[in-house]
């Protein structure tokens, strides 16, 4: 059974940084075939893509975070990362990790990121 567990969220002042991690289990070597991404959902808004990274290394960023965030993955550790810098209050949301491309879509439980002004 595939499970995704996010960590690294918290409260930070505007201009600060956070590094989110997502540990995947139950995937094994197949993780190399998957796409993984970070999504976020703010109160009253729809869930949106923040960044994703595909099995071939292709990376996409939302315009709102491009230049401030870096997504990376370590397949050997089955872990996905999101380094977020120059955080803004509008980055406040629950951040979710997702794994796709293996026949089903898998989601973590989310980690709260709150940016104070």
Helices and strands as residue ranges (DSSP letters): E 3-7, E 10-13, E 18-25, G 28-33, E 35-41, E 48-53, E 59-61, E 69-74, G 75-77, E 79-84, G 89-91, E 93-100, E 106-107, E 111-116
